[in-house]
């Protein structure tokens, strides 16, 4: 039973991550077409900084489910959030420090990627 619950939660989280990836990918393509390669790559980097940590969180957080595994559920949520935060910091450091991405499109697309899960109930019917 717990595997079924974990799978169902992970599938819902992955749907949100895929929506997030589609929106930031489309935005990156739009910025690439309108303002060139550097803006498009910076927007893509910002989108990846939003999407990749959320994917990792979804994978770790929904590895356990059920009342009998409540301790494991709490630990996996905390571990997922810690890894998500550390990965976000590392990816920002790489994008801004090593790759010298443009700050505007990077932050704008990151913010858009962060905003998508907040609006997810508008896109998906809850069962």
The 8 nearest C-alpha neighbors of each residue, nearest first, counted from 0:
[[1, 3, 2, 4, 65, 64, 5, 6],
 [2, 0, 64, 4, 65, 3, 5, 63],
 [1, 3, 5, 4, 0, 6, 64, 63],
 [2, 4, 6, 0, 1, 5, 7, 64],
 [5, 3, 1, 7, 6, 2, 64, 8],
 [6, 4, 64, 2, 8, 61, 7, 3],
 [7, 5, 9, 3, 4, 8, 2, 10],
 [6, 8, 4, 10, 5, 9, 3, 11],
 [9, 7, 5, 11, 10, 6, 61, 12],
 [8, 10, 12, 6, 61, 11, 7, 5],
 [11, 9, 13, 7, 12, 8, 6, 14],
 [12, 10, 14, 8, 13, 9, 7, 15],
 [11, 13, 9, 15, 14, 10, 57, 8],
 [12, 14, 16, 10, 15, 11, 9, 17],
 [15, 13, 17, 11, 12, 16, 18, 10],
 [14, 16, 18, 12, 13, 17, 19, 116],
 [15, 17, 13, 19, 18, 14, 20, 54],
 [18, 16, 20, 14, 19, 15, 13, 21],
 [19, 17, 15, 21, 16, 20, 22, 14],
 [18, 20, 16, 17, 22, 21, 112, 115],
 [21, 19, 17, 23, 18, 22, 24, 16],
 [22, 20, 24, 18, 19, 23, 25, 17],
 [21, 23, 25, 19, 24, 20, 26, 18],
 [22, 24, 26, 46, 20, 25, 21, 27],
 [25, 23, 27, 21, 26, 22, 20, 28],
 [24, 26, 28, 22, 27, 23, 21, 29],
 [25, 27, 23, 29, 24, 28, 30, 22],
 [28, 26, 39, 24, 42, 30, 43, 25],
 [27, 29, 31, 25, 26, 30, 32, 39],
 [28, 30, 26, 32, 31, 27, 33, 25],
 [31, 29, 39, 33, 27, 32, 28, 34],
 [32, 30, 39, 35, 28, 36, 29, 34],
 [33, 31, 29, 30, 35, 34, 28, 39],
 [32, 34, 30, 31, 29, 35, 28, 39],
 [35, 33, 30, 31, 32, 38, 36, 39],
 [36, 34, 31, 38, 37, 32, 33, 39],
 [35, 37, 39, 31, 38, 40, 34, 32],
 [38, 36, 40, 39, 35, 41, 101, 100],
 [37, 39, 41, 40, 36, 35, 31, 42],
 [38, 40, 31, 27, 30, 36, 42, 37],
 [41, 39, 43, 37, 42, 38, 36, 44],
 [40, 42, 105, 44, 38, 100, 43, 39],
 [41, 43, 105, 104, 27, 45, 39, 40],
 [42, 44, 40, 46, 27, 41, 45, 47],
 [43, 45, 41, 47, 46, 42, 40, 48],
 [46, 44, 105, 109, 48, 42, 108, 43],
 [45, 47, 43, 109, 49, 23, 108, 48],
 [46, 48, 50, 44, 49, 45, 51, 43],
 [47, 49, 45, 46, 50, 90, 51, 87],
 [48, 50, 46, 47, 112, 109, 51, 113],
 [49, 51, 47, 53, 52, 48, 46, 20],
 [50, 52, 54, 53, 47, 48, 49, 55],
 [53, 51, 83, 55, 54, 50, 86, 56],
 [54, 52, 56, 50, 55, 51, 57, 83],
 [53, 55, 51, 57, 52, 56, 50, 58],
 [54, 56, 52, 58, 53, 57, 59, 51],
 [55, 57, 79, 53, 59, 54, 58, 60],
 [58, 56, 54, 60, 55, 59, 12, 61],
 [57, 59, 55, 56, 60, 61, 54, 62],
 [58, 60, 79, 56, 62, 57, 61, 75],
 [61, 59, 76, 75, 57, 79, 56, 62],
 [62, 60, 5, 9, 63, 59, 58, 57],
 [61, 63, 59, 60, 5, 58, 75, 64],
 [64, 62, 72, 61, 5, 71, 68, 1],
 [65, 63, 5, 1, 4, 72, 68, 61],
 [64, 66, 1, 68, 67, 69, 4, 63],
 [65, 67, 69, 68, 64, 1, 70, 72],
 [66, 68, 65, 69, 64, 70, 1, 71],
 [69, 67, 71, 66, 65, 70, 72, 64],
 [70, 68, 72, 66, 71, 67, 73, 65],
 [71, 69, 73, 72, 68, 74, 67, 75],
 [70, 72, 74, 68, 69, 73, 75, 63],
 [73, 71, 69, 75, 63, 70, 74, 64],
 [74, 72, 76, 70, 71, 75, 69, 77],
 [75, 73, 71, 77, 76, 72, 78, 70],
 [74, 76, 60, 78, 72, 73, 77, 79],
 [77, 75, 60, 79, 73, 74, 78, 80],
 [78, 76, 80, 74, 79, 75, 81, 73],
 [77, 79, 75, 81, 76, 80, 74, 82],
 [80, 78, 56, 76, 59, 82, 60, 77],
 [79, 81, 83, 77, 82, 78, 56, 76],
 [82, 80, 78, 84, 83, 79, 77, 85],
 [81, 83, 85, 79, 80, 84, 86, 78],
 [82, 84, 52, 80, 86, 81, 85, 56],
 [85, 83, 87, 81, 86, 82, 80, 88],
 [86, 84, 82, 88, 87, 83, 89, 81],
 [85, 87, 89, 83, 88, 84, 82, 90],
 [88, 86, 84, 90, 85, 89, 48, 83],
 [89, 87, 85, 91, 86, 90, 92, 84],
 [88, 90, 92, 86, 91, 87, 85, 93],
 [89, 91, 93, 87, 92, 88, 48, 86],
 [92, 90, 94, 88, 93, 89, 95, 87],
 [93, 91, 89, 96, 90, 95, 94, 88],
 [92, 94, 97, 90, 96, 91, 95, 89],
 [95, 93, 98, 91, 92, 96, 100, 97],
 [94, 96, 99, 92, 100, 93, 91, 98],
 [97, 95, 92, 93, 99, 94, 98, 91],
 [96, 98, 93, 99, 94, 95, 92, 100],
 [97, 99, 94, 100, 96, 95, 93, 92],
 [100, 98, 95, 97, 96, 94, 101, 93],
 [99, 101, 41, 95, 98, 94, 102, 105],
 [102, 100, 41, 103, 104, 105, 99, 38],
 [101, 103, 105, 104, 106, 100, 95, 41],
 [104, 102, 105, 106, 101, 107, 41, 42],
 [105, 103, 42, 107, 106, 41, 102, 108],
 [104, 106, 45, 42, 41, 102, 103, 108],
 [105, 107, 109, 103, 108, 104, 110, 102],
 [108, 106, 104, 110, 109, 105, 103, 111],
 [107, 109, 111, 45, 46, 110, 42, 105],
 [110, 108, 45, 106, 112, 46, 111, 49],
 [111, 109, 113, 107, 108, 112, 106, 114],
 [112, 110, 108, 114, 109, 113, 107, 115],
 [113, 111, 109, 110, 49, 114, 115, 19],
 [112, 114, 110, 111, 115, 49, 109, 116],
 [113, 115, 111, 117, 112, 116, 110, 118],
 [114, 116, 118, 117, 112, 113, 19, 119],
 [117, 115, 119, 118, 114, 15, 113, 19],
 [118, 116, 115, 114, 119, 113, 120, 121],
 [117, 119, 115, 116, 120, 121, 114, 122],
 [118, 120, 116, 121, 122, 117, 115, 123],
 [121, 119, 123, 122, 118, 124, 125, 117],
 [120, 122, 119, 118, 123, 124, 117, 116],
 [123, 121, 119, 120, 124, 118, 18, 15],
 [124, 122, 120, 121, 125, 119, 15, 14],
 [123, 125, 126, 122, 120, 121, 119, 11],
 [124, 126, 123, 120, 11, 122, 121, 119],
 [125, 124, 123, 11, 7, 120, 8, 122]]
